């Protein structure tokens, strides 16, 4: 799920209250950025009377339009290594909206919090922190360089994360000082490497917090694979039904996301409610196990991204069950593709039931500006097509 970045020049027009700001934004991003209209980071400020934004159900015409744009096989390929520019656009716009604020008290109220479950080599955690905090000390190029210096070789990511360029932060935007990203990783070789790299370049003192733990649907001890630093595609599944003394596995702590949330995340910071701005989950098949034991954490999560997989135990859970569960928790979910989104919630097609490696992005409906931005991305990519209303067949 780690983010691949592409440099692009975007003309962003952002509505903030009754004001409209038009600005050029230069950015790169695999982490997807979303457009918020609040002048205060971490505080939900809704300028209209709506309590939430919920997109309409897709029609037969919509289904036909979607099929005309993207085949099922192409969707599967495109969702493996998404380019979530919708999220980076959103945060860049927030930073720009705060550029002219001079009141130190207002600036000090801003905050950013992210949790990266299964952070592996730390690429995503570093880029998410850069995106949410505007702190350019979080530089994925420097992170990569330091890994190579410490390990003597560079562990390459499946999605080419080792070749990524850092998100371009506009000049003059204030850094969000109250920012934190939790990197939660069960594999010993990975967490040791990430801790050493973070300490070497001082990011452990800037809000990057490393925790060794496996996250699933229960607590206790679990057997987890041993592997070289940077190894991907390993998970709890690899050590299931192995003897305790199996040399390729070792015992690690296992927690639920709710347990981790209650133990580490205060309900309030500086007198304001603390939300999880970005939650990324990449557990090689255990993502739904994480989600179903995370109701408390999800109740305070603004943006969620997780993997859908053909690995056990994911393969035993229908995708629609997961989408319905998240809908009850007030999320709208999309296939995360390359710079575009394809809605799943209230737009479900039977072809989506096939398990395959892909990524899903969800937004809390009460995060109105972000929800509208993501839905607009979907509509522009898939529904603004010249599709005839005649000869529309039921979706398959």
Secondary structure, DSSP 8 states (H G I E B T S, - for coil): ------EEEEEEEEEETTEEEEEEEEEE-SS-B-----SSTTS----SS-S--------HHHHHHHHHH--HHHHHHHTTT-B-HHHHHHHHHHHHHTTT---HHHHHH-EEEEEEET-TTSHHHHHHHHHHH--TT--HHHHHHHHHHHHSS----TT-GGG-------TT----SEEEEEEE---HHHHHHHHHHHHHTTGGGTTEEEE--EEESS-EEEEEE---TT--S--GGGGTT--TT-TTEEEEEEEEHHHHHHHH--SEETTEE--EEEEEE--SS-HHHHHHT-HHHHHTEEEEEEEE-SSTTGGGS-HHHHHHHHHHTTEEEEEE-BS-EEE-TT---GGGGS--SEEEEEEETT-HHHHHHHHHHHIIIIISS---STT-----
